[in-house]
Amino acid sequence: MKSKAKRPTSNGQVLHCSVTMKTIVSLLLVLCCSTLKAQITAAQIKNDLAGKEWKIVKYETFGVEEEPKAEQLNDKLLLNKDMSFFVVENGKEYLGSWTSTAEGKINCKSKTGEWSRIYKVLSITEKTATIEYQGPDLTRTLYRLETK
């Protein structure tokens, strides 16, 4: 089905537009598919991320990827299957418990309550993962992780 519309221009000429329904549907499908991302589930986090020691090999802020600084060389994340965690962040060690959400987030809280993080898991493979942390100043940092 074609729709023809007449549109006057500023100088009084008439433009003829022809758009098919097929074109509109095709454009909508492309738009929808390009914005869909596979969401990580709580089960994937427990099965694929937990039980492995993940070393942070790259940091990315504002689209700029950087190697770890001297104080970050030993940074890592270990989510245990018993829901406890061990994190080294900027050379400081934290122990506590973690939970995961249906939206693919990891909530970590230290035993003392002094430290907490909510990470969004963006991707997981057998040897790599990418997680995101949004700080109190709304700055988002991506952590590129690797395991053995």
MARBA-3410 file (N, C-alpha, C, O; in Angstrom, 1 decimal):
148
0.8,-1.2,0.0,0.0,0.0,0.0,0.9,1.2,0.0,1.8,1.4,0.9 ~ 0.7,2.1,-0.9,1.5,3.3,-1.0,0.7,4.5,-0.5,-0.5,4.6,-0.8 ~ 1.4,5.4,0.1,0.8,6.6,0.6,1.4,7.8,-0.1,2.6,7.9,-0.1 ~ 0.6,8.6,-0.8,1.1,9.7,-1.5,0.7,11.0,-0.8,-0.5,11.1,-0.5 ~ 1.6,11.8,-0.5,1.3,13.0,0.2,1.8,14.2,-0.6,2.9,14.1,-1.2
1.1,15.3,-0.6,1.5,16.5,-1.3,1.9,17.5,-0.2,1.1,17.8,0.7 ~ 3.1,18.0,-0.3,3.6,18.9,0.6,4.1,20.2,-0.1,4.9,20.1,-0.9 ~ 3.5,21.3,0.3,3.9,22.6,-0.3,5.3,23.0,0.3,5.5,22.8,1.5 ~ 6.1,23.6,-0.5,7.4,24.1,-0.1,7.2,25.6,0.2,6.1,26.1,0.0 ~ 8.3,26.2,0.7,8.2,27.6,1.0,7.9,28.5,-0.2,7.4,29.6,-0.1
8.3,28.0,-1.4,8.1,28.8,-2.6,6.8,28.4,-3.4,6.6,28.9,-4.5 ~ 6.0,27.6,-2.7,4.7,27.3,-3.3,4.7,26.0,-4.2,3.6,25.6,-4.6 ~ 5.9,25.4,-4.4,5.9,24.2,-5.2,5.4,23.1,-4.4,5.4,23.1,-3.2 ~ 4.9,22.0,-5.0,4.3,20.9,-4.3,5.3,19.7,-4.6,5.6,19.4,-5.7 ~ 5.7,19.1,-3.5,6.5,17.9,-3.5,5.7,16.6,-3.4,4.7,16.7,-2.6
5.9,15.6,-4.1,5.2,14.3,-4.0,6.1,13.3,-3.2,7.2,13.1,-3.7 ~ 5.6,12.8,-2.2,6.3,11.8,-1.4,5.6,10.4,-1.5,4.4,10.3,-1.5 ~ 6.4,9.4,-1.7,5.8,8.1,-1.8,6.5,7.1,-0.9,7.7,6.9,-1.0 ~ 5.8,6.6,0.1,6.4,5.7,1.1,5.5,4.5,1.2,4.3,4.5,1.3 ~ 6.2,3.3,1.1,5.4,2.1,1.2,5.4,1.6,2.7,6.3,1.9,3.5
4.4,0.8,3.0,4.3,0.3,4.3,5.4,-0.7,4.6,5.9,-0.8,5.7 ~ 5.9,-1.4,3.5,7.0,-2.3,3.6,8.2,-1.5,4.1,9.0,-2.1,4.9 ~ 8.5,-0.4,3.5,9.6,0.4,3.9,9.6,0.9,5.4,10.6,0.8,6.1 ~ 8.4,1.3,5.8,8.2,1.7,7.2,8.5,0.5,8.2,9.2,0.7,9.1 ~ 7.9,-0.6,7.9,8.1,-1.8,8.7,9.6,-2.2,8.7,10.1,-2.5,9.8
10.2,-2.2,7.6,11.6,-2.5,7.5,12.5,-1.6,8.3,13.4,-2.1,9.1 ~ 12.2,-0.3,8.3,13.0,0.6,9.1,12.7,0.4,10.6,13.7,0.5,11.4 ~ 11.5,0.2,11.0,11.2,-0.1,12.4,11.9,-1.3,12.9,12.5,-1.3,14.0 ~ 12.0,-2.4,12.1,12.7,-3.6,12.4,14.2,-3.4,12.6,14.8,-3.9,13.6 ~ 14.8,-2.7,11.7,16.2,-2.3,11.8,16.5,-1.5,13.1,17.4,-1.8,13.8
15.6,-0.6,13.3,15.8,0.3,14.5,15.7,-0.6,15.8,16.5,-0.4,16.7 ~ 14.7,-1.4,15.9,14.5,-2.2,17.1,15.6,-3.2,17.3,16.1,-3.4,18.4 ~ 16.0,-3.9,16.2,17.1,-4.9,16.3,18.4,-4.2,16.7,19.2,-4.8,17.4 ~ 18.7,-3.1,16.2,20.0,-2.4,16.5,20.0,-1.9,18.0,21.1,-1.7,18.5 ~ 18.9,-1.7,18.6,18.9,-1.3,20.0,18.8,-2.4,21.0,19.0,-2.2,22.2
18.5,-3.6,20.5,18.4,-4.7,21.5,19.8,-5.3,21.8,20.6,-5.4,20.9 ~ 20.0,-5.5,23.1,21.2,-6.1,23.5,20.9,-7.4,24.3,19.8,-7.4,25.0 ~ 21.7,-8.4,24.2,21.4,-9.6,25.0,21.7,-9.2,26.5,22.8,-8.8,26.8 ~ 20.7,-9.4,27.3,20.9,-9.1,28.8,21.4,-10.3,29.5,21.0,-11.4,29.3 ~ 22.4,-10.0,30.4,22.9,-11.1,31.2,22.0,-11.4,32.4,21.4,-10.4,32.9
21.8,-12.6,32.7,20.8,-13.0,33.7,21.6,-13.4,35.0,22.8,-13.5,35.0 ~ 20.8,-13.4,36.1,21.4,-13.8,37.4,22.0,-15.2,37.3,23.0,-15.5,37.9 ~ 21.3,-16.1,36.6,21.9,-17.5,36.4,23.2,-17.5,35.7,24.1,-18.3,36.1 ~ 23.3,-16.7,34.7,24.6,-16.6,34.0,25.7,-16.1,34.9,26.9,-16.6,34.8 ~ 25.4,-15.1,35.7,26.4,-14.6,36.6,26.8,-15.7,37.6,28.0,-15.9,37.8
25.9,-16.4,38.2,26.3,-17.5,39.1,27.0,-18.6,38.4,27.9,-19.2,39.0 ~ 26.6,-18.9,37.2,27.2,-20.1,36.5,28.6,-19.7,35.8,29.5,-20.5,35.8 ~ 28.6,-18.5,35.2,29.8,-18.2,34.4,30.8,-17.2,35.0,32.0,-17.2,34.7 ~ 30.4,-16.4,36.0,31.2,-15.4,36.6,31.7,-15.9,37.9,32.9,-15.7,38.3 ~ 30.8,-16.4,38.7,31.2,-16.9,40.1,32.1,-18.1,40.0,32.0,-18.9,39.1
32.9,-18.2,41.0,33.8,-19.3,41.2,35.1,-19.2,40.4,36.0,-20.1,40.4 ~ 35.4,-18.0,39.8,36.6,-17.7,39.1,37.2,-16.4,39.6,36.5,-15.5,40.0 ~ 38.5,-16.4,39.6,39.2,-15.1,39.9,39.4,-14.3,38.7,40.0,-14.8,37.7 ~ 38.8,-13.1,38.7,38.9,-12.2,37.5,39.9,-11.1,37.7,39.7,-10.3,38.7 ~ 40.9,-11.0,36.9,41.8,-9.9,37.0,41.3,-8.7,36.1,40.9,-8.9,35.0
41.4,-7.5,36.6,41.1,-6.3,35.9,42.2,-6.0,35.0,43.3,-5.6,35.5 ~ 42.1,-6.1,33.7,43.2,-5.8,32.8,43.1,-4.5,32.1,44.1,-4.0,31.5 ~ 41.9,-3.9,32.0,41.7,-2.6,31.4,40.6,-1.8,32.1,39.6,-2.4,32.6 ~ 40.7,-0.5,32.1,39.7,0.4,32.6,39.2,1.3,31.5,40.1,1.7,30.7 ~ 38.0,1.6,31.4,37.5,2.5,30.4,36.5,3.6,31.0,35.5,3.2,31.6
36.9,4.8,30.8,36.1,5.9,31.3,35.9,7.0,30.2,36.9,7.3,29.6 ~ 34.7,7.4,29.9,34.5,8.4,28.9,35.0,7.9,27.5,35.5,8.7,26.7 ~ 34.9,6.6,27.3,35.3,6.0,26.0,36.8,5.9,25.8,37.3,5.5,24.8 ~ 37.6,6.2,26.9,39.1,6.1,26.8,39.5,4.8,27.6,39.3,4.8,28.8 ~ 40.1,3.9,26.9,40.5,2.6,27.6,42.0,2.8,28.1,42.8,3.3,27.4
42.2,2.4,29.3,43.5,2.6,29.9,44.0,1.3,30.6,43.2,0.5,31.0 ~ 45.3,1.1,30.6,45.9,0.0,31.4,45.8,0.4,32.8,45.7,1.6,33.2 ~ 45.9,-0.6,33.7,45.9,-0.3,35.1,47.1,0.5,35.6,48.2,0.3,35.0 ~ 46.8,1.4,36.5,47.9,2.2,37.1,48.7,1.3,38.1,48.3,0.2,38.3 ~ 49.8,1.8,38.6,50.6,1.1,39.5,49.8,0.5,40.7,50.0,-0.7,41.0
49.0,1.3,41.3,48.2,0.9,42.4,47.0,-0.1,42.1,46.4,-0.6,42.9 ~ 46.8,-0.2,40.8,45.7,-1.1,40.3,46.2,-2.4,39.7,45.4,-3.2,39.3 ~ 47.5,-2.7,39.7,48.1,-3.8,39.0,47.5,-5.2,39.6,47.5,-6.2,38.9 ~ 47.2,-5.2,40.9,46.7,-6.4,41.5,45.2,-6.4,41.7,44.7,-7.3,42.4 ~ 44.5,-5.5,41.1,43.0,-5.4,41.2,42.4,-6.6,40.6,42.7,-7.1,39.6
41.4,-7.1,41.4,40.7,-8.4,40.9,39.3,-8.5,41.6,39.0,-7.7,42.5 ~ 38.5,-9.4,41.1,37.2,-9.7,41.6,37.0,-11.2,41.6,37.3,-11.9,40.7 ~ 36.6,-11.6,42.8,36.4,-13.1,43.0,35.0,-13.2,43.7,34.8,-12.8,44.8 ~ 34.0,-13.7,42.9,32.7,-13.9,43.4,32.6,-15.4,43.7,32.7,-16.3,42.8 ~ 32.5,-15.8,45.0,32.5,-17.2,45.4,31.0,-17.7,45.2,30.1,-17.0,45.3
31.0,-19.0,45.0,29.6,-19.7,44.8,28.8,-19.6,46.1,27.6,-19.7,46.0 ~ 29.5,-19.5,47.3,28.7,-19.3,48.5,28.2,-17.9,48.8,27.7,-17.6,49.9 ~ 28.3,-17.1,47.7,27.8,-15.7,47.8,28.7,-14.7,48.6,28.3,-13.7,49.0 ~ 29.9,-15.1,48.9,30.9,-14.2,49.5,31.8,-13.7,48.3,31.8,-14.3,47.3 ~ 32.5,-12.6,48.6,33.3,-12.0,47.5,34.6,-11.6,48.1,34.7,-11.3,49.3
35.6,-11.4,47.3,36.9,-10.8,47.6,37.2,-9.9,46.4,37.3,-10.3,45.3 ~ 37.4,-8.6,46.7,37.7,-7.6,45.7,39.0,-6.9,46.1,39.2,-6.5,47.3 ~ 39.9,-6.7,45.2,41.0,-5.7,45.3,40.7,-4.6,44.4,40.7,-4.8,43.2 ~ 40.6,-3.4,45.0,40.3,-2.2,44.2,41.3,-1.1,44.6,41.4,-0.7,45.7 ~ 42.1,-0.6,43.6,43.1,0.3,43.9,44.1,-0.1,45.0,44.5,0.7,45.8
44.3,-1.4,45.0,45.3,-2.0,46.0,44.6,-2.3,47.4,45.3,-2.9,48.2 ~ 43.4,-1.9,47.6,42.7,-2.1,48.9,41.8,-3.4,48.8,41.2,-3.6,47.7 ~ 41.9,-4.2,49.8,41.1,-5.5,49.8,39.8,-5.3,50.5,39.7,-4.7,51.6 ~ 38.8,-5.9,50.0,37.4,-5.9,50.6,36.9,-7.3,50.5,37.0,-8.1,49.6 ~ 36.2,-7.7,51.7,35.5,-9.0,51.8,34.1,-8.7,52.1,33.8,-7.7,52.8
33.2,-9.5,51.6,31.8,-9.3,52.0,30.9,-10.3,51.3,31.3,-11.5,51.0 ~ 29.7,-9.9,51.0,28.7,-10.8,50.4,28.2,-10.1,49.1,28.2,-8.9,49.0 ~ 27.7,-11.0,48.2,27.2,-10.4,47.0,25.8,-11.1,46.6,25.6,-12.2,47.1 ~ 25.1,-10.4,45.8,23.8,-11.0,45.3,23.8,-10.5,43.8,24.5,-9.6,43.4 ~ 23.0,-11.2,43.0,22.8,-10.8,41.6,21.3,-10.6,41.4,20.4,-11.1,42.1
21.0,-9.8,40.4,19.6,-9.4,40.1,19.3,-10.0,38.7,20.1,-10.3,37.9 ~ 18.0,-10.0,38.5,17.4,-10.4,37.2,17.9,-9.5,36.0,17.9,-9.9,34.9 ~ 18.3,-8.3,36.4,18.7,-7.3,35.4,20.2,-7.4,35.1,20.8,-6.6,34.4 ~ 20.9,-8.5,35.6,22.3,-8.6,35.3,23.2,-7.8,36.1,24.3,-7.4,35.7 ~ 22.8,-7.4,37.3,23.6,-6.6,38.2,24.2,-7.4,39.3,23.5,-8.4,39.8
25.3,-7.0,39.8,26.0,-7.7,41.0,26.0,-6.6,42.1,26.6,-5.5,41.9 ~ 25.4,-6.9,43.2,25.5,-6.0,44.4,26.5,-6.6,45.4,26.3,-7.7,45.9 ~ 27.6,-5.9,45.6,28.6,-6.3,46.6,28.6,-5.3,47.8,28.5,-4.1,47.6 ~ 28.6,-5.9,49.0,28.7,-5.1,50.2,29.7,-5.7,51.1,29.6,-6.9,51.4 ~ 30.6,-4.9,51.6,31.7,-5.4,52.5,31.1,-5.8,53.8,30.0,-5.3,54.2
31.8,-6.6,54.6,31.3,-7.1,55.9,31.1,-5.9,56.8,30.1,-6.0,57.6 ~ 31.9,-4.9,56.8,31.8,-3.8,57.7,30.8,-2.8,57.2,30.4,-1.9,58.0 ~ 30.4,-2.9,55.9,29.4,-1.9,55.4,30.1,-0.6,54.9,29.4,0.3,54.4 ~ 31.4,-0.5,55.0,32.1,0.7,54.6,32.3,0.8,53.1,32.5,1.9,52.6 ~ 32.1,-0.3,52.4,32.4,-0.3,50.9,31.2,-1.1,50.3,30.8,-2.2,50.8
30.7,-0.6,49.2,29.7,-1.3,48.4,29.8,-0.9,47.0,30.2,0.2,46.6 ~ 29.4,-1.8,46.1,29.4,-1.5,44.7,28.2,-2.2,44.0,27.8,-3.3,44.5 ~ 27.7,-1.6,43.0,26.7,-2.3,42.1,27.3,-2.3,40.7,27.6,-1.2,40.1 ~ 27.6,-3.5,40.2,28.2,-3.6,38.9,27.1,-4.1,38.0,26.3,-5.0,38.3 ~ 27.1,-3.6,36.8,26.3,-4.2,35.7,27.1,-5.0,34.8,28.1,-4.6,34.3
26.7,-6.3,34.6,27.5,-7.2,33.8,27.1,-7.0,32.4,25.9,-7.2,32.0 ~ 28.0,-6.6,31.5,27.7,-6.3,30.1,27.9,-7.5,29.2,27.2,-7.8,28.3 ~ 29.0,-8.3,29.6,29.3,-9.5,28.8,30.1,-10.5,29.6,30.8,-10.1,30.5 ~ 29.9,-11.8,29.2,30.7,-12.8,29.9,31.0,-13.9,28.8,30.1,-14.3,28.0 ~ 32.3,-14.2,28.7,32.7,-15.4,27.9,33.4,-16.3,28.9,33.5,-16.1,30.0
34.0,-17.4,28.3,34.7,-18.3,29.2,35.9,-17.7,29.9,36.2,-18.0,31.0 ~ 36.6,-16.8,29.2,37.8,-16.2,29.7,37.8,-14.7,29.9,38.7,-14.1,30.4 ~ 36.7,-14.0,29.4,36.7,-12.6,29.5,35.3,-12.1,30.0,34.3,-12.8,29.9 ~ 35.3,-11.0,30.6,34.0,-10.4,31.0,34.2,-8.8,31.0,35.3,-8.3,31.1 ~ 33.1,-8.1,30.9,33.1,-6.7,31.0,31.9,-6.3,32.0,30.8,-6.7,31.8
32.3,-5.5,33.0,31.3,-5.0,33.9,31.4,-3.5,34.0,32.4,-2.9,33.6 ~ 30.4,-2.9,34.4,30.3,-1.4,34.5,30.0,-1.0,35.9,29.1,-1.6,36.6 ~ 30.6,0.0,36.4,30.3,0.6,37.7,30.0,2.1,37.5,30.8,2.8,36.8 ~ 28.9,2.6,38.0,28.6,4.0,38.0,28.8,4.6,39.4,28.1,4.2,40.3 ~ 29.7,5.5,39.5,30.1,6.1,40.8,29.0,7.1,41.2,28.1,7.4,40.5
29.2,7.6,42.4,28.3,8.6,43.0,28.2,9.9,42.1,27.2,10.6,42.1 ~ 29.3,10.2,41.4,29.3,11.4,40.5,28.7,11.1,39.2,28.8,11.9,38.2 ~ 28.1,9.8,39.0,27.5,9.4,37.8,28.5,9.0,36.6,28.1,8.8,35.5 ~ 29.8,9.0,37.0,30.8,8.6,36.0,30.7,7.1,35.9,30.8,6.4,36.9 ~ 30.7,6.6,34.6,30.6,5.2,34.4,32.0,4.7,34.0,32.7,5.3,33.2
32.4,3.6,34.7,33.7,3.0,34.4,33.5,1.5,34.0,32.8,0.8,34.6 ~ 34.1,1.2,32.8,34.0,-0.2,32.4,35.3,-0.9,32.8,36.4,-0.4,32.7 ~ 35.1,-2.1,33.3,36.2,-3.0,33.7,36.3,-4.1,32.8,35.3,-4.9,32.6 ~ 37.4,-4.3,32.1,37.7,-5.5,31.3,38.4,-6.5,32.1,39.4,-6.2,32.7 ~ 37.7,-7.7,32.2,38.3,-8.7,33.1,38.7,-9.9,32.3,38.2,-10.2,31.3
39.7,-10.6,32.9,40.2,-11.9,32.3,40.4,-12.9,33.4,40.8,-12.5,34.5 ~ 40.2,-14.1,33.1,40.4,-15.2,34.0,41.3,-16.3,33.3,41.4,-16.3,32.1 ~ 41.9,-17.2,34.1,42.7,-18.2,33.5,41.9,-19.3,32.9,42.4,-20.3,32.4
END
